[in-house]
Amino acid sequence: MMRWILASLSLVVATVAAGGPARTATAFPTPPPLPSPSPVTENFFGTNVSDPYRYFEDMSNPVVVDFFKNQNAYTRSVLDMLGAPRQRLFQRIKQLDNVVASV
């Protein structure tokens, strides 16, 4: 089910990005930049494992909070550009979700 939803959303985004059947090509906004990595290295059973974005787990970190707020604003702006196709997809997902819930 999730694969179908993701595939459908990808198709809608690709169609809109390509100009869609009745639309002119529209440039999508640039996504916010990823904050600089700040590696944390841990040793697991004799093997060092480095995680450059471990700090993303700390939701009290202002850098992380700002990044997610900017990412949310970016996502909203792209989804808002999809207009009617997005609404049709949303309605279809709701319809399919109701079918699964009633089984």
N, C-alpha and C positions, 0 to 999 in steps of 0.2 A: 504494500500500500504506500509506504513512504517513498519507495523508488518511483512509483507512478507520479506522486505529487511532485517530487523533485524534477523528474523528467518533464512534466507538464510545465512547471515554472520555468525551467531552462528553455523550453521551446517558446514560451511567451516572451521571455527576455530576449532571446535570439531574434524572434520575429520583429519585435519593437526596435531592437538595435539595428536591424537591417533595413529599417524604414517601414516595415509592416506593409500590408496590402494597400492601405489607403493613407499612409502617412509619409511625410518627408523624413529623411534621416535626421535624428536628433543626437547630439553628443551627450553622453552621460557625464555627470560630474566626476571629478577625480576623487578617489577614495582618500580618507585621511591617512597620513603616513604612520607607519608602525613605529612606536617609540624605540629608542636604542636598546639593544640587548644589555642585560646585566647578569652575566652568567653566575649560576650557583652550581658548584660541583660537589657531588656526594660520592662516597665509596660504598658500593654494594658488593659484598663478598669478594673483595679484592679488585673490583673493577670500578674505575672512576667514570661517573656519568655526569656530564655537564648539561644543564638546562638553561639556555640563554633567556628564556621568558618565564621562569619560575615566578617572578614577581607579579605576573598577571593573576596569580591566585590570591593576592592581597587586595581585596576590594576596599580597603581603607586607604590605599596608596592613591594620592591625587592624580598621578600620571595615568594610572590604570582607569580611574573613574572618568577622567577627561577623554581618554581614548575611546572608551565604550560609549560615552555620550556623543562624541563626534561620529563614531561608527554608526550609531543609531540614527543620527540626523542624515548621514549619507544614505543609508539603506532606505529611510523614509522618502528621501528625494527621488531615488531611483524608482521605488515602487509607485510613487505618485505619478511618475511619468508614464507608467504603463496604462493608466486610465481604464477604459472599458474592458480590454482583454484581462486585466488583473481582476476586475469585478466578476467576470464570467468564470474565471478559474476559481476564485474564492467561493462562488456559489456552487460550483461543481464539487469542490472539496467538501463543503458542508453537506451536500447531498450524499456523497459517498460515505462520509463519516456517520451520517444518520443511518445508512444501510448497515454498516458494520455494528453500530450500537444496538440495532434491533435484532441482530442474529443471536 
